[in-house]
Structures are given as C-alpha cells and as structure tokens.
Amino acid sequence: MSFDLVDIIPRDVRFTFEPRKQSSCSIRLANKSDKCVAFKVKTTNPKKYSVRPNVGIFSPKASRDFTSNILVTTYYLVLIVM
C-alpha cells in the first residue's frame, strides 16, 4: 500500500490484550505533502474502540499524535482527503 500523502507511525498498531481492561497506544499521522490534509479515523466498533482526535485538518509537513483505546480486538480505517 502506498502512502503518498501521509505516514502512519507505527504502521502496525499493537495492543496488550487483557479481558475487560482498557489498553492504549499512540499513533502519529504525518502529512508528507505540501498541501493541507483532512483526516477521519473510523472504527469497526465505536462502543469498544476509540481514537482521539478522530477528525481534523493539518498543515503541510505537520504531524499529529493520536491516543487509541481499545477494550476488545478490532480494526480501524484512516481516511485521507486532499
């Protein structure tokens, strides 16, 4: 998969899984382009998984850190609009 507009660091997000306990990790989204980029992070199960901030716009060459919280194993999708 090509990431011409952004870098997602780390590419593989891993959580320590413990039943009925919340686990967190940090994700960095970095804009590689010379234009503003809008983003939205979507989840397959919003009641058990959250990302903050989950929407926004950031400037050229800027980056933003996210905190991901999970209660069960799930997947997420990052949508990028230029």
Order of alpha helices (4+ residues) and beta strands (2+ residues): beta-beta-beta-beta-beta-beta-beta
